[in-house]
C-alpha cells in the first residue's frame, strides 16, 4: 500500500539436543518471540483497518470526485466499491451491516475486455511483471522489442492468416479504426490513380465511407464521424460531429420463439430501393437451427443475396450521383455491440464486401468486439467469409489487463504508403505505441486462450470454440413471454426484452432484471432493453449453466407486455416475403 515493507527478525530456533526440542527451550523461544509476533499481527490488523475504512468511504468520495463514462450520475442508486478481482469475479464492499466483502460476477466482462479465468490470470500477471522489469516502455519507431514482434507474429498467424502481412499498433479500439480509415483512404487513392494529384485537387474530393446504420466505432472524433447518427453523436454530445458516410440499414439475425430469423429493413422487404425479385419470390428468412442460419455456402446461392446486392448498389449509385466518393467500406464484424447487441446477417456483410470489391473500395472490418474468440471464433469475419483489406483488434487482445490495439493490413495497403518522402509514410502514432508490457500481456493471453491445456473450450485455431451456452437453454429463453429475441454466440448471451415504450438505449425495461441479477451476485449493465452476460473464452460450461439459470429466474421477474407478440419492440416486424 505504498509503505516500506517492515522487516522483523525472529530469534533463532533453539538447537536440538535429540530428535525433539526441549520444552523449556521452546517455551523460552516463544516468550522471546511473543512481542515480535504481536508486532506483525498489529501491522496486519492496522493495514486491514485502514483498507476497510478506505473502502467504506470510497462510495461518497467517488461521487464527489469521479466523472464516470456513459453514466447519468443522479441515476446511480449505489456505487459498487471494488476491492479486488479474481478471475471473472470482483470482491466488493457491502454497504449494509458490518464491513464485509462479497463476490460479484463481472457480467459485462468489464466492457467486453475481460478474457482470463482465475487459473489463467497469474500467467498474464507474470508476463506483465517481466516486461515491466525488463523494458518499462521503449520508443517504437525504427525499433523492435521481443513482445511487440512476437505479438505481431501471433496476430498474423491467427486472425490475419492468409491475408494480412503488417501490424500497426495503437492504444484502443477507436484509434485502431481511425488509423484503419487512413490506410483505406490511401489504398483507394493508389488504386484510383489519385496519388499524383496536387493537395489542392485532392482537397476537392468528397471522401465518405460505406457503413451500416447502428454502427459504433468508439468515441474519438474521427471514429465518431465514421458511424451513423445516434444518441452518442447528437449535437449536445459532439457539436463537431459530421457523419461522413453512406449509411445502409442492415438486416439482423436472431433467435425468437425457437426459430432463427432474418429481420429485413423496409427498403428490402417492400422493394422500394431494389429491382430484385425479393418482393415477388419466396426467400429464406426463417431457419430451424443456428447451423442453417449460418450456412453461408448454401445461403450465398439464395435470392436474398441478389436482393442484398441490388439494395447496396442502389444506395451507392444514389450517393455517387450526388457527388459522394465512397473510399472505404467500414463495418463492425458480425455484431453491433454498443448498438444493442444486434447480429448483422453475415450474408449481408458478405454482400457489402462483394460490392466494395467490385468498385475497388477497400474493406475495413472492425473486430474490436467480435475478434479473438469473443464470439466463439478467432475472427468474426469467419461468419460471413469476408476477407478484409484491413481489420482492427483490441478488447480481448491483452486478456483484459491493459489498453492496446492492433490494426492488421495487407501488403498492398502497406505498399500504398511507400515512397521517397517521409510525407508519403503513415504519419500516425502515439507515445506508448507497442508498449512492451501490453504486448507481453497479449502474447500470454493469446497463448492461454488458444490451448486445450488452459482453455477447455478450445478445439483448434481454425475451428469455433465448443459452445458455452447449452442450446436447449437458449431455446427455452427465446420462448419466455418477456423476451423478444435472443443471441448466444461464443462468450455472449444477449436477451432483448419486449418494451411497449419502444425500447432503445434509453429504455428502462430491463431495470427489474438487472436489479435481480445484482441482488443475486451478478453485476449486469444493460444496453437499454437488452440484458447481456459475457464470460471468457475459457469459462467452463458448468459456470455458464449457472449463469443461464439465474438469468432465466431474473427474466421472469420482468412483466410481459400485454398482448405483445415475439416480434414486438424496438425493431420492425420480421417480414415473411411472399
Rosetta blueprint (number, residue, H / E / L):
1 X L
2 X L
3 X L
4 X L
5 X L
6 X L
7 X L
8 X L
9 X L
10 X L
11 X L
12 X L
13 X L
14 X L
15 X L
16 X L
17 X L
18 X L
19 X L
20 X L
21 X L
22 X L
23 X H
24 X H
25 X H
26 X H
27 X H
28 X H
29 X H
30 X H
31 X H
32 X H
33 X H
34 X H
35 X H
36 X H
37 X H
38 X H
39 X H
40 X H
41 X H
42 X H
43 X H
44 X H
45 X H
46 X H
47 X H
48 X H
49 X H
50 X H
51 X H
52 X H
53 X H
54 X H
55 X H
56 X H
57 X H
58 X H
59 X H
60 X H
61 X H
62 X H
63 X H
64 X H
65 X H
66 X L
67 X L
68 X L
69 X L
70 X L
71 X L
72 X L
73 X H
74 X H
75 X H
76 X L
77 X L
78 X L
79 X L
80 X L
81 X L
82 X E
83 X E
84 X E
85 X E
86 X E
87 X L
88 X L
89 X E
90 X E
91 X E
92 X E
93 X E
94 X L
95 X L
96 X L
97 X L
98 X L
99 X L
100 X L
101 X E
102 X E
103 X E
104 X E
105 X E
106 X E
107 X L
108 X L
109 X H
110 X H
111 X H
112 X H
113 X L
114 X L
115 X L
116 X L
117 X L
118 X H
119 X H
120 X H
121 X H
122 X H
123 X H
124 X H
125 X H
126 X H
127 X H
128 X H
129 X H
130 X H
131 X H
132 X H
133 X H
134 X H
135 X L
136 X L
137 X L
138 X L
139 X L
140 X L
141 X L
142 X L
143 X L
144 X L
145 X L
146 X H
147 X H
148 X H
149 X H
150 X H
151 X H
152 X H
153 X H
154 X H
155 X H
156 X H
157 X H
158 X L
159 X L
160 X L
161 X L
162 X L
163 X L
164 X L
165 X L
166 X E
167 X E
168 X E
169 X E
170 X E
171 X L
172 X L
173 X H
174 X H
175 X H
176 X H
177 X H
178 X H
179 X H
180 X H
181 X H
182 X H
183 X H
184 X H
185 X H
186 X H
187 X H
188 X H
189 X H
190 X H
191 X H
192 X L
193 X L
194 X L
195 X L
196 X L
197 X L
198 X L
199 X H
200 X H
201 X H
202 X H
203 X H
204 X L
205 X L
206 X L
207 X E
208 X E
209 X E
210 X E
211 X E
212 X E
213 X L
214 X L
215 X L
216 X L
217 X L
218 X L
219 X L
220 X L
221 X H
222 X H
223 X H
224 X H
225 X H
226 X L
227 X L
228 X L
229 X L
230 X L
231 X L
232 X L
233 X L
234 X L
235 X L
236 X L
237 X L
238 X L
239 X L
240 X L
241 X L
242 X L
243 X L
244 X L
245 X E
246 X E
247 X E
248 X E
249 X L
250 X L
251 X L
252 X E
253 X E
254 X E
255 X E
256 X E
257 X L
258 X L
259 X E
260 X E
261 X E
262 X E
263 X E
264 X L
265 X L
266 X H
267 X H
268 X H
269 X H
270 X L
271 X L
272 X L
273 X L
274 X L
275 X L
276 X L
277 X H
278 X H
279 X H
280 X L
281 X L
282 X L
283 X L
284 X L
285 X L
286 X E
287 X E
288 X L
289 X L
290 X H
291 X H
292 X H
293 X H
294 X L
295 X L
296 X H
297 X H
298 X H
299 X H
300 X L
301 X L
302 X L
303 X H
304 X H
305 X H
306 X H
307 X H
308 X H
309 X H
310 X H
311 X H
312 X H
313 X H
314 X H
315 X H
316 X H
317 X H
318 X H
319 X H
320 X H
321 X H
322 X L
323 X L
324 X L
325 X E
326 X E
327 X E
328 X E
329 X E
330 X E
331 X E
332 X E
333 X L
334 X L
335 X E
336 X E
337 X L
338 X L
339 X L
340 X L
341 X L
342 X E
343 X E
344 X E
345 X L
346 X H
347 X H
348 X H
349 X H
350 X H
351 X H
352 X H
353 X H
354 X H
355 X H
356 X H
357 X H
358 X H
359 X L
360 X L
361 X L
362 X L
363 X E
364 X E
365 X E
366 X E
367 X L
368 X L
369 X L
370 X L
371 X L
372 X L
373 X L
374 X L
375 X L
376 X L
377 X L
378 X L
379 X L
380 X H
381 X H
382 X H
383 X H
384 X L
385 X L
386 X L
387 X L
388 X L
389 X L
390 X E
391 X E
392 X E
393 X E
394 X L
395 X H
396 X H
397 X H
398 X H
399 X L
400 X L
401 X L
402 X L
403 X L
404 X L
405 X E
406 X E
407 X E
408 X E
409 X E
410 X L
411 X H
412 X H
413 X H
414 X H
415 X H
416 X L
417 X L
418 X L
419 X L
420 X L
421 X L
422 X H
423 X H
424 X H
425 X L
426 X L
427 X L
428 X L
429 X L
430 X L
431 X L
432 X L
433 X L
434 X L
435 X L
436 X H
437 X H
438 X H
439 X H
440 X H
441 X H
442 X H
443 X H
444 X H
445 X H
446 X H
447 X H
448 X H
449 X H
450 X L
451 X L
452 X L
453 X L
454 X L
455 X L
456 X L
457 X L
458 X L
459 X L
460 X L
461 X L
462 X L
463 X L
464 X L
465 X L
466 X L
467 X L
468 X L
469 X L
470 X L
471 X H
472 X H
473 X H
474 X H
475 X H
476 X H
477 X H
478 X H
479 X L
480 X L
481 X L
482 X L
483 X E
484 X E
485 X E
486 X E
487 X E
488 X E
489 X E
490 X L
491 X L
492 X E
493 X E
494 X E
495 X E
496 X E
497 X E
498 X L
499 X L
500 X L
501 X L
502 X L
503 X L
504 X L
505 X L
506 X L
507 X L
508 X L
509 X L
510 X L
511 X H
512 X H
513 X H
514 X H
515 X H
516 X H
517 X H
518 X H
519 X H
520 X L
521 X L
522 X E
523 X E
524 X L
525 X L
526 X L
527 X E
528 X L
529 X L
530 X E
531 X E
532 X E
533 X E
534 X E
535 X L
536 X L
537 X L
538 X L
539 X L
540 X L
541 X H
542 X H
543 X H
544 X H
545 X H
546 X H
547 X H
548 X H
549 X H
550 X H
551 X H
552 X H
553 X H
554 X H
555 X H
556 X L
557 X L
558 X L
559 X L
560 X L
561 X L
562 X L
563 X L
564 X L
565 X L
566 X L
567 X L
568 X L
569 X L
570 X L
571 X L
572 X L
573 X L
574 X L
575 X L
576 X L
577 X L
578 X L
